[in-house]
Amino acid sequence: MDGNNNGGSTAPAAAQPTLKRRGRPAKKAGAGTQELGLKGKGVERVSIRSIDNAIGRYVVARDERMELTKKEVETKTALIKVMRDNKDKLSVDAEGTIVYRHDDMLVTLKHGKDELKVKTEEDDDGND
């Protein structure tokens, strides 16, 4: 044994591309894992370019979605605040739900909760 826990092999591990993960620094290939230095079908690390490319595209799309989610949460919070600030000028039902209509949209904000729904008046499923 050479003290590196690589099974005595002196062959360097294959370099793998690194991807940035949600604002965290990219890890070096193999960080947190141990290469055993074994060779052969079933034990060697497989690298398929089309999968690597698909992973890259997915990570970019996922990160873009996460940024949009942050923006959605911020704008939803701002809408809730402005509706509460103007509650005295808006319709309030018997349960205390604030109701506002804009064009063909119906906006409801339940009393005491941050449960906001914005839907077209034709939309019956209650999606926000």
KEPAMI-637538 format. One record per atom (N, C-alpha, C): residue number from 1; residue in one letter; chain; atom name; x, y, z. Coordinates in nm, 4 decimals. Each point is the difference from the previous one (the first is absolute). Layout:
<guros>
(guro NUM, A, A, CA, (X, Y, Z)) ...
</guros>
This chain:
<guros>
(guro 1, M, A, N, (0.0840, -0.1207, 0.0000)) (guro 1, M, A, CA, (-0.0840, 0.1207, 0.0000)) (guro 1, M, A, C, (0.0864, 0.1240, 0.0000)) (guro 2, D, A, N, (-0.0461, 0.1025, -0.0704)) (guro 2, D, A, CA, (0.0789, 0.1212, -0.0086)) (guro 2, D, A, C, (-0.0556, 0.1120, 0.0879)) (guro 3, G, A, N, (-0.1037, -0.0285, 0.0816)) (guro 3, G, A, CA, (-0.0565, 0.0990, 0.0914)) (guro 3, G, A, C, (-0.1064, 0.0873, -0.0634)) (guro 4, N, A, N, (-0.0253, -0.0141, -0.1302)) (guro 4, N, A, CA, (-0.0998, 0.0830, -0.0682)) (guro 4, N, A, C, (-0.1333, -0.0703, -0.0149)) (guro 5, N, A, N, (-0.0097, -0.1225, 0.0493)) (guro 5, N, A, CA, (-0.1240, -0.0768, -0.0107)) (guro 5, N, A, C, (-0.0485, -0.0101, -0.1431)) (guro 6, N, A, N, (0.0895, -0.0171, -0.0926)) (guro 6, N, A, CA, (-0.0411, -0.0148, -0.1383)) (guro 6, N, A, C, (0.0300, -0.1399, -0.0506)) (guro 7, G, A, N, (0.0150, -0.0940, 0.0889)) (guro 7, G, A, CA, (0.0203, -0.1379, -0.0372)) (guro 7, G, A, C, (0.1378, -0.0255, -0.0573)) (guro 8, G, A, N, (0.0935, 0.0898, 0.0228)) (guro 8, G, A, CA, (0.1346, -0.0181, -0.0480)) (guro 8, G, A, C, (0.0214, 0.0466, -0.1420)) (guro 9, S, A, N, (-0.1068, 0.0425, -0.0686)) (guro 9, S, A, CA, (0.0129, 0.0438, -0.1389)) (guro 9, S, A, C, (0.0628, 0.1387, -0.0039)) (guro 10, T, A, N, (0.0857, 0.0220, -0.0958)) (guro 10, T, A, CA, (0.0592, 0.1327, -0.0170)) (guro 10, T, A, C, (-0.0631, 0.0745, -0.1157)) (guro 11, A, A, N, (-0.1029, -0.0587, -0.0651)) (guro 11, A, A, CA, (-0.0667, 0.0646, -0.1134)) (guro 11, A, A, C, (-0.0815, 0.1174, 0.0503)) (guro 12, P, A, N, (0.0120, 0.1168, -0.0654)) (guro 12, P, A, CA, (-0.0790, 0.1161, 0.0438)) (guro 12, P, A, C, (-0.1478, -0.0211, -0.0302)) (guro 13, A, A, N, (-0.0838, 0.0542, 0.0871)) (guro 13, A, A, CA, (-0.1445, -0.0074, -0.0216)) (guro 13, A, A, C, (-0.0360, 0.0880, -0.1185)) (guro 14, A, A, N, (-0.1005, -0.0411, -0.0768)) (guro 14, A, A, CA, (-0.0446, 0.0773, -0.1166)) (guro 14, A, A, C, (-0.0620, 0.1301, 0.0476)) (guro 15, A, A, N, (0.0373, 0.1108, -0.0620)) (guro 15, A, A, CA, (-0.0549, 0.1303, 0.0363)) (guro 15, A, A, C, (-0.1433, 0.0091, -0.0504)) (guro 16, Q, A, N, (-0.0880, 0.0504, 0.0829)) (guro 16, Q, A, CA, (-0.1403, 0.0178, -0.0357)) (guro 16, Q, A, C, (-0.0309, 0.1485, 0.0009)) (guro 17, P, A, N, (-0.0888, 0.0471, -0.0886)) (guro 17, P, A, CA, (-0.0364, 0.1417, 0.0005)) (guro 17, P, A, C, (-0.0732, 0.0325, 0.1291)) (guro 18, T, A, N, (0.0156, 0.1242, 0.0473)) (guro 18, T, A, CA, (-0.0696, 0.0428, 0.1204)) (guro 18, T, A, C, (-0.1096, 0.0977, -0.0379)) (guro 19, L, A, N, (-0.1100, -0.0040, 0.0704)) (guro 19, L, A, CA, (-0.1119, 0.0895, -0.0230)) (guro 19, L, A, C, (-0.0245, 0.0804, 0.1249)) (guro 20, K, A, N, (-0.0341, 0.1264, -0.0150)) (guro 20, K, A, CA, (-0.0335, 0.0832, 0.1142)) (guro 20, K, A, C, (-0.1369, -0.0417, 0.0510)) (guro 21, R, A, N, (-0.0132, -0.0154, 0.1318)) (guro 21, R, A, CA, (-0.1238, -0.0486, 0.0575)) (guro 21, R, A, C, (-0.0636, 0.1062, 0.0875)) (guro 22, R, A, N, (-0.1094, 0.0573, -0.0434)) (guro 22, R, A, CA, (-0.0840, 0.0923, 0.0752)) (guro 22, R, A, C, (0.0770, 0.0969, 0.0882)) (guro 23, G, A, N, (0.0892, 0.0759, -0.0580)) (guro 23, G, A, CA, (0.0686, 0.1028, 0.0743)) (guro 23, G, A, C, (0.1137, -0.0513, 0.0857)) (guro 24, R, A, N, (0.0202, -0.1298, 0.0040)) (guro 24, R, A, CA, (0.1112, -0.0567, 0.0747)) (guro 24, R, A, C, (0.1170, -0.0188, -0.0949)) (guro 25, P, A, N, (0.1211, 0.0079, 0.0514)) (guro 25, P, A, CA, (0.1144, -0.0222, -0.0890)) (guro 25, P, A, C, (-0.0020, -0.1414, -0.0558)) (guro 26, A, A, N, (0.0468, -0.0123, -0.1232)) (guro 26, A, A, CA, (0.0048, -0.1320, -0.0639)) (guro 26, A, A, C, (0.1015, -0.0866, 0.0730)) (guro 27, K, A, N, (-0.0364, -0.1261, 0.0195)) (guro 27, K, A, CA, (0.0914, -0.0945, 0.0631)) (guro 27, K, A, C, (0.0981, -0.0494, -0.1038)) (guro 28, K, A, N, (0.1168, -0.0372, 0.0454)) (guro 28, K, A, CA, (0.0956, -0.0635, -0.0893)) (guro 28, K, A, C, (-0.0486, -0.1408, -0.0270)) (guro 29, A, A, N, (0.0312, -0.0510, -0.1186)) (guro 29, A, A, CA, (-0.0410, -0.1347, -0.0372)) (guro 29, A, A, C, (0.0460, -0.0971, 0.1066)) (guro 30, G, A, N, (-0.0901, -0.0812, 0.0460)) (guro 30, G, A, CA, (0.0342, -0.1023, 0.0974)) (guro 30, G, A, C, (0.0067, 0.0509, 0.1426)) (guro 31, A, A, N, (-0.0284, 0.1291, 0.0247)) (guro 31, A, A, CA, (0.0045, 0.0512, 0.1362)) (guro 31, A, A, C, (-0.1035, -0.0734, 0.0838)) (guro 32, G, A, N, (0.0419, -0.0522, 0.1111)) (guro 32, G, A, CA, (-0.0910, -0.0720, 0.0879)) (guro 32, G, A, C, (-0.0151, -0.1456, -0.0388)) (guro 33, T, A, N, (0.0640, -0.0409, -0.1069)) (guro 33, T, A, CA, (-0.0040, -0.1397, -0.0411)) (guro 33, T, A, C, (0.1423, -0.0510, -0.0077)) (guro 34, Q, A, N, (0.0110, -0.1284, -0.0049)) (guro 34, Q, A, CA, (0.1312, -0.0608, -0.0048)) (guro 34, Q, A, C, (0.0103, -0.0850, -0.1248)) (guro 35, E, A, N, (0.1003, 0.0239, -0.0806)) (guro 35, E, A, CA, (0.0236, -0.0814, -0.1181)) (guro 35, E, A, C, (0.0800, -0.1219, 0.0417)) (guro 36, L, A, N, (-0.0460, -0.1147, -0.0385)) (guro 36, L, A, CA, (0.0695, -0.1235, 0.0356)) (guro 36, L, A, C, (0.1056, -0.0384, -0.1026)) (guro 37, G, A, N, (-0.0030, 0.0659, -0.1165)) (guro 37, G, A, CA, (0.0997, -0.0282, -0.1013)) (guro 37, G, A, C, (-0.0239, -0.1298, -0.0745)) (guro 38, L, A, N, (-0.1194, -0.0560, 0.0120)) (guro 38, L, A, CA, (-0.0310, -0.1242, -0.0696)) (guro 38, L, A, C, (-0.0345, 0.0293, -0.1440)) (guro 39, K, A, N, (0.0332, -0.0910, -0.0876)) (guro 39, K, A, CA, (-0.0273, 0.0160, -0.1421)) (guro 39, K, A, C, (-0.0867, -0.1148, -0.0477)) (guro 40, G, A, N, (-0.0781, 0.0245, -0.1029)) (guro 40, G, A, CA, (-0.0819, -0.1044, -0.0593)) (guro 40, G, A, C, (-0.1463, 0.0388, -0.0014)) (guro 41, K, A, N, (-0.0775, -0.0707, -0.0813)) (guro 41, K, A, CA, (-0.1427, 0.0267, -0.0137)) (guro 41, K, A, C, (-0.0709, -0.0209, 0.1337)) (guro 42, G, A, N, (-0.0809, 0.0957, 0.0385)) (guro 42, G, A, CA, (-0.0778, -0.0107, 0.1230)) (guro 42, G, A, C, (0.0651, 0.0657, 0.1198)) (guro 43, V, A, N, (0.1302, 0.0246, -0.0043)) (guro 43, V, A, CA, (0.0653, 0.0631, 0.1146)) (guro 43, V, A, C, (0.0640, 0.1328, -0.0368)) (guro 44, E, A, N, (0.0239, 0.0218, -0.1278)) (guro 44, E, A, CA, (0.0602, 0.1239, -0.0455)) (guro 44, E, A, C, (-0.1084, 0.1076, -0.0103)) (guro 45, R, A, N, (0.0341, 0.1245, 0.0284)) (guro 45, R, A, CA, (-0.0945, 0.1110, -0.0131)) (guro 45, R, A, C, (-0.0348, 0.0173, -0.1474)) (guro 46, V, A, N, (-0.1285, 0.0040, -0.0299)) (guro 46, V, A, CA, (-0.0472, 0.0139, -0.1381)) (guro 46, V, A, C, (-0.0200, 0.1478, -0.0288)) (guro 47, S, A, N, (0.0368, 0.0433, -0.1179)) (guro 47, S, A, CA, (-0.0212, 0.1379, -0.0416)) (guro 47, S, A, C, (-0.0652, -0.0016, -0.1379)) (guro 48, I, A, N, (-0.1241, 0.0495, -0.0056)) (guro 48, I, A, CA, (-0.0747, 0.0050, -0.1259)) (guro 48, I, A, C, (-0.0297, 0.1466, -0.0286)) (guro 49, R, A, N, (0.0577, 0.0499, -0.1062)) (guro 49, R, A, CA, (-0.0074, 0.1431, -0.0322)) (guro 49, R, A, C, (-0.1449, 0.0501, -0.0086)) (guro 50, S, A, N, (-0.0902, -0.0761, -0.0628)) (guro 50, S, A, CA, (-0.1387, 0.0460, -0.0141)) (guro 50, S, A, C, (-0.0676, 0.0134, 0.1370)) (guro 51, I, A, N, (0.0315, -0.0903, 0.0929)) (guro 51, I, A, CA, (-0.0560, 0.0119, 0.1357)) (guro 51, I, A, C, (0.0618, 0.1194, 0.0714)) (guro 52, D, A, N, (0.1318, 0.0162, -0.0120)) (guro 52, D, A, CA, (0.0674, 0.1148, 0.0621)) (guro 52, D, A, C, (-0.0598, 0.1309, -0.0503)) (guro 53, N, A, N, (-0.0250, 0.0089, -0.1324)) (guro 53, N, A, CA, (-0.0598, 0.1210, -0.0576)) (guro 53, N, A, C, (-0.1419, 0.0211, 0.0509)) (guro 54, A, A, N, (-0.0776, -0.1079, 0.0075)) (guro 54, A, A, CA, (-0.1377, 0.0107, 0.0504)) (guro 54, A, A, C, (-0.0003, 0.0453, 0.1455)) (guro 55, I, A, N, (0.0938, -0.0489, 0.0790)) (guro 55, I, A, CA, (0.0112, 0.0425, 0.1398)) (guro 55, I, A, C, (0.0281, 0.1499, 0.0056)) (guro 56, G, A, N, (0.0916, 0.0452, -0.0823)) (guro 56, G, A, CA, (0.0321, 0.1430, -0.0032)) (guro 56, G, A, C, (-0.1205, 0.0853, -0.0337)) (guro 57, R, A, N, (-0.0775, -0.0417, -0.1016)) (guro 57, R, A, CA, (-0.1205, 0.0757, -0.0382)) (guro 57, R, A, C, (-0.1032, -0.0017, 0.1123)) (guro 58, Y, A, N, (-0.0165, -0.1148, 0.0642)) (guro 58, Y, A, CA, (-0.0966, -0.0106, 0.1101)) (guro 58, Y, A, C, (0.0385, 0.0924, 0.1152)) (guro 59, V, A, N, (0.1271, -0.0011, 0.0378)) (guro 59, V, A, CA, (0.0456, 0.0820, 0.1129)) (guro 59, V, A, C, (-0.0250, 0.1479, -0.0287)) (guro 60, V, A, N, (0.0268, 0.0438, -0.1234)) (guro 60, V, A, CA, (-0.0250, 0.1386, -0.0363)) (guro 60, V, A, C, (-0.1493, 0.0320, 0.0112)) (guro 61, A, A, N, (-0.0859, -0.0873, -0.0544)) (guro 61, A, A, CA, (-0.1446, 0.0221, 0.0055)) (guro 61, A, A, C, (-0.0499, -0.0003, 0.1448)) (guro 62, R, A, N, (0.0497, -0.0939, 0.0804)) (guro 62, R, A, CA, (-0.0400, -0.0076, 0.1410)) (guro 62, R, A, C, (0.0384, 0.1272, 0.0734)) (guro 63, D, A, N, (0.1230, 0.0474, -0.0218)) (guro 63, D, A, CA, (0.0456, 0.1205, 0.0685)) (guro 63, D, A, C, (-0.0793, 0.1231, -0.0428)) (guro 64, E, A, N, (-0.0363, 0.0073, -0.1292)) (guro 64, E, A, CA, (-0.0837, 0.1106, -0.0471)) (guro 64, E, A, C, (-0.1374, -0.0048, 0.0672)) (guro 65, R, A, N, (-0.0582, -0.1199, 0.0099)) (guro 65, R, A, CA, (-0.1300, -0.0152, 0.0655)) (guro 65, R, A, C, (0.0074, 0.0427, 0.1460)) (guro 66, M, A, N, (0.1076, -0.0373, 0.0657)) (guro 66, M, A, CA, (0.0145, 0.0358, 0.1413)) (guro 66, M, A, C, (0.0084, 0.1506, 0.0183)) (guro 67, E, A, N, (0.0681, 0.0684, -0.0919)) (guro 67, E, A, CA, (0.0064, 0.1457, 0.0058)) (guro 67, E, A, C, (-0.1382, 0.0602, -0.0230)) (guro 68, L, A, N, (-0.0759, -0.0556, -0.0955)) (guro 68, L, A, CA, (-0.1355, 0.0492, -0.0243)) (guro 68, L, A, C, (-0.0901, -0.0241, 0.1202)) (guro 69, T, A, N, (0.0197, -0.1124, 0.0678)) (guro 69, T, A, CA, (-0.0785, -0.0284, 0.1199)) (guro 69, T, A, C, (0.0263, 0.1057, 0.1067)) (guro 70, K, A, N, (0.1253, 0.0399, 0.0174)) (guro 70, K, A, CA, (0.0328, 0.1062, 0.0958)) (guro 70, K, A, C, (-0.0751, 0.1281, -0.0356)) (guro 71, K, A, N, (0.0013, 0.0331, -0.1293)) (guro 71, K, A, CA, (-0.0680, 0.1212, -0.0455)) (guro 71, K, A, C, (-0.1508, -0.0110, 0.0224)) (guro 72, E, A, N, (-0.0568, -0.1174, -0.0269)) (guro 72, E, A, CA, (-0.1431, -0.0202, 0.0217)) (guro 72, E, A, C, (-0.0359, 0.0187, 0.1472)) (guro 73, V, A, N, (0.0796, -0.0562, 0.0888)) (guro 73, V, A, CA, (-0.0266, 0.0121, 0.1437)) (guro 73, V, A, C, (0.0067, 0.1463, 0.0429)) (guro 74, E, A, N, (0.0996, 0.0731, -0.0505)) (guro 74, E, A, CA, (0.0130, 0.1419, 0.0352)) (guro 74, E, A, C, (-0.1200, 0.0806, -0.0482)) (guro 75, T, A, N, (-0.0439, -0.0235, -0.1239)) (guro 75, T, A, CA, (-0.1128, 0.0766, -0.0530)) (guro 75, T, A, C, (-0.1313, -0.0410, 0.0662)) (guro 76, K, A, N, (-0.0140, -0.1272, 0.0364)) (guro 76, K, A, CA, (-0.1194, -0.0464, 0.0711)) (guro 76, K, A, C, (-0.0069, 0.0662, 0.1371)) (guro 77, T, A, N, (0.1126, 0.0062, 0.0688)) (guro 77, T, A, CA, (0.0057, 0.0640, 0.1319)) (guro 77, T, A, C, (-0.0371, 0.1476, -0.0110)) (guro 78, A, A, N, (0.0497, 0.0663, -0.1051)) (guro 78, A, A, CA, (-0.0326, 0.1412, -0.0203)) (guro 78, A, A, C, (-0.1487, 0.0190, -0.0285)) (guro 79, L, A, N, (-0.0599, -0.0909, -0.0782)) (guro 79, L, A, CA, (-0.1437, 0.0074, -0.0294)) (guro 79, L, A, C, (-0.0822, -0.0193, 0.1276)) (guro 80, I, A, N, (0.0387, -0.0961, 0.0819)) (guro 80, I, A, CA, (-0.0701, -0.0228, 0.1265)) (guro 80, I, A, C, (0.0059, 0.1256, 0.0868)) (guro 81, K, A, N, (0.1173, 0.0616, 0.0083)) (guro 81, K, A, CA, (0.0163, 0.1199, 0.0823)) (guro 81, K, A, C, (-0.0876, 0.1148, -0.0502)) (guro 82, V, A, N, (0.0020, 0.0238, -0.1317)) (guro 82, V, A, CA, (-0.0776, 0.1120, -0.0531)) (guro 82, V, A, C, (-0.1503, -0.0262, 0.0136)) (guro 83, M, A, N, (-0.0419, -0.1257, -0.0099)) (guro 83, M, A, CA, (-0.1422, -0.0310, 0.0211)) (guro 83, M, A, C, (-0.0389, 0.0248, 0.1455)) (guro 84, R, A, N, (0.0846, -0.0423, 0.0933)) (guro 84, R, A, CA, (-0.0299, 0.0244, 0.1418)) (guro 84, R, A, C, (0.0002, 0.1495, 0.0319)) (guro 85, D, A, N, (0.0945, 0.0740, -0.0603)) (guro 85, D, A, CA, (0.0074, 0.1445, 0.0232)) (guro 85, D, A, C, (-0.1240, 0.0723, -0.0514)) (guro 86, N, A, N, (-0.0683, -0.0581, -0.0998)) (guro 86, N, A, CA, (-0.1181, 0.0635, -0.0597)) (guro 86, N, A, C, (-0.1292, -0.0736, 0.0336)) (guro 87, K, A, N, (0.0029, -0.0826, 0.1025)) (guro 87, K, A, CA, (-0.1149, -0.0829, 0.0368)) (guro 87, K, A, C, (-0.1274, 0.0830, 0.0189)) (guro 88, D, A, N, (0.0120, 0.1189, 0.0572)) (guro 88, D, A, CA, (-0.1177, 0.0834, 0.0259)) (guro 88, D, A, C, (-0.0682, 0.0481, -0.1280)) (guro 89, K, A, N, (0.0693, -0.0066, -0.1142)) (guro 89, K, A, CA, (-0.0559, 0.0432, -0.1283)) (guro 89, K, A, C, (-0.0504, -0.1169, -0.0839)) (guro 90, L, A, N, (0.0212, -0.1236, 0.0478)) (guro 90, L, A, CA, (-0.0319, -0.1196, -0.0788)) (guro 90, L, A, C, (-0.1185, -0.0744, 0.0586)) (guro 91, S, A, N, (-0.0547, -0.0924, -0.0785)) (guro 91, S, A, CA, (-0.1079, -0.0862, 0.0467)) (guro 91, S, A, C, (0.0566, -0.1039, 0.0953)) (guro 92, V, A, N, (-0.0741, -0.0253, 0.1071)) (guro 92, V, A, CA, (0.0374, -0.1034, 0.0964)) (guro 92, V, A, C, (-0.1236, -0.0852, 0.0241)) (guro 93, D, A, N, (0.0141, -0.1335, -0.0181)) (guro 93, D, A, CA, (-0.1159, -0.0873, 0.0186)) (guro 93, D, A, C, (-0.0225, -0.0308, 0.1477)) (guro 94, A, A, N, (-0.1003, -0.0819, 0.0308)) (guro 94, A, A, CA, (-0.0391, -0.0306, 0.1373)) (guro 94, A, A, C, (0.1120, -0.0664, 0.0803)) (guro 95, E, A, N, (0.0885, -0.0762, -0.0657)) (guro 95, E, A, CA, (0.1121, -0.0662, 0.0688)) (guro 95, E, A, C, (0.1214, 0.0910, 0.0142)) (guro 96, G, A, N, (-0.0084, 0.1229, -0.0524)) (guro 96, G, A, CA, (0.1118, 0.0936, 0.0079)) (guro 96, G, A, C, (0.0956, -0.0091, -0.1170)) (guro 97, T, A, N, (-0.0353, -0.0760, -0.1027)) (guro 97, T, A, CA, (0.0841, -0.0122, -0.1190)) (guro 97, T, A, C, (-0.0101, 0.1274, -0.0821)) (guro 98, I, A, N, (0.1157, 0.0563, -0.0342)) (guro 98, I, A, CA, (0.0043, 0.1197, -0.0825)) (guro 98, I, A, C, (-0.0165, -0.0433, -0.1460)) (guro 99, V, A, N, (-0.0885, 0.0704, -0.0715)) (guro 99, V, A, CA, (-0.0294, -0.0347, -0.1390)) (guro 99, V, A, C, (0.0242, 0.1231, -0.0866)) (guro 100, Y, A, N, (0.0718, -0.0211, -0.1107)) (guro 100, Y, A, CA, (0.0293, 0.1093, -0.0931)) (guro 100, Y, A, C, (-0.0129, -0.0525, -0.1422)) (guro 101, R, A, N, (-0.0604, 0.0800, -0.0860)) (guro 101, R, A, CA, (-0.0133, -0.0377, -0.1407)) (guro 101, R, A, C, (0.0819, 0.0965, -0.0849)) (guro 102, H, A, N, (0.0743, -0.0580, -0.0950)) (guro 102, H, A, CA, (0.0787, 0.0793, -0.0940)) (guro 102, H, A, C, (-0.0144, -0.0645, -0.1365)) (guro 103, D, A, N, (-0.0553, 0.0745, -0.0956)) (guro 103, D, A, CA, (-0.0293, -0.0538, -0.1324)) (guro 103, D, A, C, (-0.0815, -0.1285, 0.0168)) (guro 104, D, A, N, (0.0466, -0.1124, -0.0557)) (guro 104, D, A, CA, (-0.0731, -0.1261, 0.0158)) (guro 104, D, A, C, (0.0584, -0.0850, 0.1124)) (guro 105, M, A, N, (0.0753, 0.0628, 0.0895)) (guro 105, M, A, CA, (0.0643, -0.0743, 0.1079)) (guro 105, M, A, C, (-0.0693, 0.0252, 0.1325)) (guro 106, L, A, N, (-0.0050, -0.1047, 0.0788)) (guro 106, L, A, CA, (-0.0542, 0.0066, 0.1345)) (guro 106, L, A, C, (0.1132, -0.0314, 0.0965)) (guro 107, V, A, N, (0.0249, 0.0925, 0.0934)) (guro 107, V, A, CA, (0.1076, -0.0156, 0.0979)) (guro 107, V, A, C, (-0.0646, -0.0119, 0.1370)) (guro 108, T, A, N, (0.0374, -0.1076, 0.0720)) (guro 108, T, A, CA, (-0.0522, -0.0184, 0.1360)) (guro 108, T, A, C, (0.1158, -0.0216, 0.0960)) (guro 109, L, A, N, (-0.0143, 0.0580, 0.1178)) (guro 109, L, A, CA, (0.0987, -0.0149, 0.1062)) (guro 109, L, A, C, (-0.0745, -0.0358, 0.1277)) (guro 110, K, A, N, (0.0216, -0.1229, 0.0473)) (guro 110, K, A, CA, (-0.0716, -0.0471, 0.1185)) (guro 110, K, A, C, (0.0444, 0.0753, 0.1236)) (guro 111, H, A, N, (-0.0957, 0.0251, 0.0881)) (guro 111, H, A, CA, (0.0245, 0.0722, 0.1247)) (guro 111, H, A, C, (0.0992, -0.0743, 0.0881)) (guro 112, G, A, N, (0.1015, 0.0718, 0.0472)) (guro 112, G, A, CA, (0.0957, -0.0559, 0.0943)) (guro 112, G, A, C, (0.1021, -0.0950, -0.0591)) (guro 113, K, A, N, (-0.0031, -0.0202, -0.1297)) (guro 113, K, A, CA, (0.0921, -0.0932, -0.0644)) (guro 113, K, A, C, (0.0644, 0.0670, -0.1203)) (guro 114, D, A, N, (0.1064, -0.0612, -0.0488)) (guro 114, D, A, CA, (0.0613, 0.0474, -0.1239)) (guro 114, D, A, C, (-0.0492, -0.0839, -0.1166)) (guro 115, E, A, N, (-0.1232, -0.0477, 0.0087)) (guro 115, E, A, CA, (-0.0560, -0.0806, -0.1083)) (guro 115, E, A, C, (-0.0613, 0.0927, -0.1030)) (guro 116, L, A, N, (0.0778, 0.0255, -0.1054)) (guro 116, L, A, CA, (-0.0393, 0.0901, -0.1066)) (guro 116, L, A, C, (-0.0340, -0.0816, -0.1231)) (guro 117, K, A, N, (-0.1115, 0.0336, -0.0631)) (guro 117, K, A, CA, (-0.0370, -0.0652, -0.1256)) (guro 117, K, A, C, (-0.0261, 0.1067, -0.1030)) (guro 118, V, A, N, (0.0604, -0.0188, -0.1166)) (guro 118, V, A, CA, (-0.0219, 0.0882, -0.1133)) (guro 118, V, A, C, (-0.0405, -0.0892, -0.1153)) (guro 119, K, A, N, (-0.1231, 0.0173, -0.0463)) (guro 119, K, A, CA, (-0.0479, -0.0852, -0.1087)) (guro 119, K, A, C, (-0.0918, 0.0796, -0.0908)) (guro 120, T, A, N, (-0.0137, -0.0494, -0.1215)) (guro 120, T, A, CA, (-0.0970, 0.0626, -0.0887)) (guro 120, T, A, C, (-0.1373, -0.0427, 0.0493)) (guro 121, E, A, N, (-0.0985, 0.0823, -0.0208)) (guro 121, E, A, CA, (-0.1334, -0.0308, 0.0525)) (guro 121, E, A, C, (-0.0579, -0.1252, -0.0631)) (guro 122, E, A, N, (0.0465, -0.0381, -0.1200)) (guro 122, E, A, CA, (-0.0461, -0.1233, -0.0631)) (guro 122, E, A, C, (0.0694, -0.1221, 0.0603)) (guro 123, D, A, N, (0.1142, 0.0212, 0.0662)) (guro 123, D, A, CA, (0.0819, -0.1082, 0.0569)) (guro 123, D, A, C, (-0.0630, -0.0465, 0.1318)) (guro 124, D, A, N, (-0.0465, -0.1240, 0.0028)) (guro 124, D, A, CA, (-0.0672, -0.0509, 0.1196)) (guro 124, D, A, C, (0.0884, -0.0834, 0.0902)) (guro 125, D, A, N, (0.1257, -0.0292, -0.0413)) (guro 125, D, A, CA, (0.0820, -0.0909, 0.0797)) (guro 125, D, A, C, (0.0758, 0.0669, 0.1121)) (guro 126, G, A, N, (-0.0021, 0.1341, 0.0089)) (guro 126, G, A, CA, (0.0596, 0.0693, 0.1127)) (guro 126, G, A, C, (0.1509, 0.0098, -0.0038)) (guro 127, N, A, N, (0.0609, -0.0191, -0.1147)) (guro 127, N, A, CA, (0.1460, 0.0126, -0.0078)) (guro 127, N, A, C, (0.0412, 0.1428, 0.0259)) (guro 128, D, A, N, (0.1125, 0.0159, 0.0694)) (guro 128, D, A, CA, (0.0508, 0.1352, 0.0239)) (guro 128, D, A, C, (0.1102, 0.0337, -0.0949)) 
</guros>
